[in-house]
Each structure stands twice: as structure tokens, then as C-alpha cells.
Amino acid sequence: MAKHEDTRIDIAPKLRTHMCALLNQQLADTLDLYTQVKQAHWNVKGPHFIALHELFDKLAEDLEEPVDDMAERITALGGVAEGTARMASKASRLKEFPDGCIDGVKAVAALADRYAELAASTRAAIDKAAKQGDADTSDLFTGISRELDKALWFLEAHLA
């Protein structure tokens, strides 16, 4: 991010730059996860189809609020939210979801892996934001982390 928009937020420009980069990385990963969950929702097959189809739709819906919250935090800090599908795809660190139709258990396992990966990077982002002195961004990530862990619990319950 080369330039900040003017803001009266009392966070130093250098810290805002770091936080916007951290937020944009998490935004890219979360947007990617959202699309992967929708991919699973549309293409899941097997004896538990309806339960998984509905679960995946709910999980995708639950990712919309954190995506919006991160993007709005970026712009509040004077940055630019990088939230198009192409931007997210280019920046995401998550593994690609399997192509085509996918068995229900395999879909659950693939999503559980990705949720665990995003939850871990979100916890790292909590620590990084706190260590650098942005308690509000750290708090934002803390709330997101709780929701990712809850979703992971739902997925892992299907694998037990």
C-alpha cells in the first residue's frame, strides 16, 4: 500500500501500513475459503448430501461478516481493501479445493484442513497485531478466530 487516505485515527502511518497488509492477507485467505466452501456446497455428493449441502451454505454465510469487517477495518485505517476474486486468488495461501464433484466425507476433510490453516494464520495475526500495538485489529482477529474454531468443530464432528 503506497499511500494512505487521510484519517484522524491516532495510529502511526507505518503501523497502519503494516496492519493493512496483514488484514489484506487474511482477507484474501478468507475470501478464498469462502469460495471453496461454496464450491463444496454446490458439488458435494453422497448419502449425507442434504445435511452437508446445508452445512456448507451456512459456513459460507458465516464467512461474509468477517470478510466485511476486515475490509472495513482496512479502509478505516486509510488503506485499500483488496477484495476481488482475482486479488484474493493471487494472494491466498490456502490449497486449492479439489475439482469436480466430491464425496461428502472428502469434502468435509478438505474444508477442515483449510479451516485449520486459516485459523492458525488468524491466531498468528492476533499476536502480530497485538505485538505491533494495534489492539483493535488484534481484537477483530480474535473474534474471527473463535468463529473459525467453531466451524472447524462442526466439520470435525462429521469426521469422527
C-alpha positions in Angstrom: 0.0 0.0 0.0 1.8 3.1 -1.2 -0.4 5.8 0.1 -2.9 6.2 3.0 -6.1 8.2 2.9 -6.3 10.9 5.5 -7.7 9.8 8.8 -7.9 11.1 12.3 -7.2 7.6 13.8 -4.3 8.1 16.1 -2.2 5.1 14.7 1.1 6.0 13.1 1.1 5.7 9.3 3.8 3.0 9.4 1.7 0.8 11.7 -1.4 1.4 9.6 0.6 0.2 6.6 1.6 -3.0 8.4 -1.9 -3.6 9.7 -3.5 -3.1 6.2 -1.0 -5.6 4.7 -1.8 -8.1 7.5 -5.6 -7.5 7.1 -5.4 -7.8 3.3 -3.6 -11.1 3.6 -6.2 -12.5 5.9 -8.9 -11.1 3.7 -7.5 -12.9 0.7 -7.3 -16.2 2.6 -10.8 -15.8 4.0 -12.3 -14.9 0.6 -10.6 -17.9 -0.9 -12.0 -20.1 1.8 -15.5 -18.7 1.2 -15.3 -19.6 -2.5 -14.0 -23.1 -1.6 -16.9 -23.7 0.8 -19.4 -22.6 -1.9 -17.6 -25.0 -4.3 -18.2 -27.8 -1.8 -21.8 -26.7 -1.3 -22.5 -26.9 -5.0 -20.7 -30.1 -5.8 -21.0 -32.4 -2.7 -22.4 -35.9 -3.4 -23.2 -38.9 -1.3 -25.6 -40.2 1.3 -25.3 -37.1 3.6 -25.8 -34.7 0.7 -28.6 -32.6 2.1 -27.0 -32.2 5.6 -23.6 -31.2 4.1 -25.1 -29.0 1.4 -26.9 -27.0 4.1 -23.9 -27.0 6.5 -21.6 -25.7 3.7 -24.1 -23.0 2.8 -24.2 -21.9 6.5 -20.4 -22.0 6.8 -20.1 -19.8 3.7 -22.7 -17.4 5.0 -20.8 -17.2 8.3 -17.6 -16.0 6.5 -19.3 -13.0 5.0 -19.3 -10.9 8.2 -15.5 -11.4 8.9 -14.7 -10.6 5.3 -16.7 -7.3 5.5 -15.2 -6.5 8.9 -11.6 -6.9 7.7 -12.3 -4.9 4.6 -13.9 -2.1 6.6 -11.0 -2.1 9.1 -8.6 -1.7 6.2 -10.4 1.3 4.8 -10.9 2.8 8.3 -7.1 2.7 8.6 -6.8 4.6 5.4 -5.9 1.6 3.2 -7.5 -0.1 0.2 -9.2 -3.4 0.7 -8.0 -5.8 -2.0 -11.1 -7.9 -2.3 -11.8 -9.0 -5.8 -11.8 -12.7 -6.7 -8.7 -12.3 -8.7 -6.9 -10.4 -6.0 -7.8 -13.0 -3.4 -6.8 -15.8 -5.7 -3.4 -14.3 -6.4 -2.7 -13.6 -2.7 -4.3 -16.6 -1.0 -2.1 -19.1 0.8 -4.7 -21.8 1.0 -4.5 -25.0 -1.0 -6.9 -25.2 -4.0 -10.1 -27.2 -3.4 -10.5 -30.5 -5.4 -12.0 -30.2 -8.8 -15.4 -31.6 -9.8 -18.0 -33.4 -7.7 -16.7 -34.6 -4.4 -17.7 -37.2 -1.9 -19.2 -35.8 1.3 -16.5 -37.1 3.7 -13.7 -36.0 1.3 -15.3 -32.5 1.0 -15.6 -32.2 4.8 -11.9 -33.3 5.3 -10.7 -30.8 2.6 -12.6 -28.0 4.2 -11.5 -29.0 7.7 -7.8 -28.8 6.5 -8.4 -25.3 5.1 -10.3 -24.0 8.2 -7.5 -25.3 10.4 -4.9 -23.5 8.2 -6.9 -20.2 8.2 -7.5 -20.5 12.0 -3.8 -20.9 12.6 -2.8 -17.9 10.5 -5.6 -15.9 12.2 -4.1 -16.7 15.6 -0.7 -15.6 14.3 -2.3 -12.4 13.0 -3.8 -11.8 16.5 -0.4 -12.0 18.0 1.3 -9.9 15.3 -1.3 -7.1 15.6 -1.1 -7.1 19.4 2.7 -7.1 19.4 2.8 -4.2 17.0 0.4 -2.2 19.1 -3.0 -2.3 17.3 -5.3 -3.7 19.9 -8.4 -3.1 17.8 -7.1 -5.2 14.8 -6.0 -7.9 17.2 -9.5 -7.9 18.8 -11.0 -8.2 15.3 -8.9 -11.2 14.6 -9.7 -12.7 18.0 -13.5 -12.7 17.2 -12.8 -14.2 13.7 -10.6 -16.9 15.3 -13.4 -18.0 17.6 -15.8 -18.4 14.7 -13.2 -20.3 12.6 -12.7 -22.7 15.5 -16.4 -23.2 15.9 -16.8 -24.0 12.2 -13.8 -26.4 12.4 -15.5 -28.2 15.3 -18.6 -28.6 13.1 -16.6 -30.1 10.3 -14.5 -32.4 12.5 -17.7 -33.7 14.2 -18.6 -35.1 10.8 -15.3 -36.9 10.5 -15.4 -38.5 14.0 
